[in-house]
Amino acid sequence: MFEETTESVGAGMRDFIENIAKHLVDKPDEVNVTEIDGERTIVYELRVGQGDLGKVIGKRGQTAKSIRILLAAASAKRGKRAVLEILE
């Protein structure tokens, strides 16, 4: 049976966030996701190009909220808490 390591889980989540963000913004080359791994929490810092912050956050924060919900659900299955910080 296939068993995921912590590294592959983190890389998969990072790629997931990056893929979503790249499809939302005007400057996909400027999207960067950094992973900060703690003991029980993983923080993902999403950086986007100038002027693209609103596209990732969405109206009244709905897009960012949706990404965070998917991230939380996927990370909960793996026993770690995930937090998304969106930076410009």
N, C-alpha and C positions, 0 to 999 in steps of 0.2 A: 504494500500500500504506500502511496506517495505521502511523505511527511514534510511539511514546510519548515524551514529553519527560520529563525528570527530575522536573519539578513534578507531572505527572499520575501518575507512578509513585508518588511519595511520598504524594500525596493518596489514591490508590487503596489503598495499604497502610494508611494511617492510617484510612481508612473501613472497611477490612476488619477491623482490630483492634477498632475502636469498635463495629462491628456485632456481632461475636462477643461482646464483653464485655457489651453492653446486653442480649443475650438470656440471659446467665448470672446477672445480678445482680437484686436486689430493687428497687434505685433506679437505673433506667437514665438518669435525668436528670443524675445525678452522675458519669457516666462521661465522662472527658476524656482524649484522646490528644494528646500533644505530640511533635512531630518535631524532632530535633536532627540536622542534616545535616552530616556531616564529609566529608573528601575521599574516603575509601574505605569509610566506615561510616555508617550511619544508626541513631540511637538513638531508639526510640519509648518514651516514658514513659506508661504507662497508670495513670491515677488513678481510683479507685473510691470510693464513699461508705463511711462508717463501717459496719462489719459485713459488707461485701461482699467483702472481700479473700479470704477462704477459698473463696468460690464461684468466683472467677477462678483461684485456684491449684489447687483440687481436692484430692482425696485423694492424699497422698504426692506432690503436685506434678504429677500426670498431666495435668490440664487445661492448666496453664501450659506444660508441656513440649510438648504437642500444638500449641498456638498458636505456640510458638517454632519448631517443626519446619516448620510451614506457612509461616511468615514467612521462615525461612532458605531454603527451597526457592524461594519466589517471588522473593526478592531475589537469589539466586544466578543466576537466569536473566537478571537485569538487570545483573549485574556489580558489585554492591555487597553488602557484608555488612550485615545488619540485626540489631539487638540489641533485645530487649524487656525493659524494666524495669517491674515492677509495684509501684505505690506506693499507700498509703492516704491 
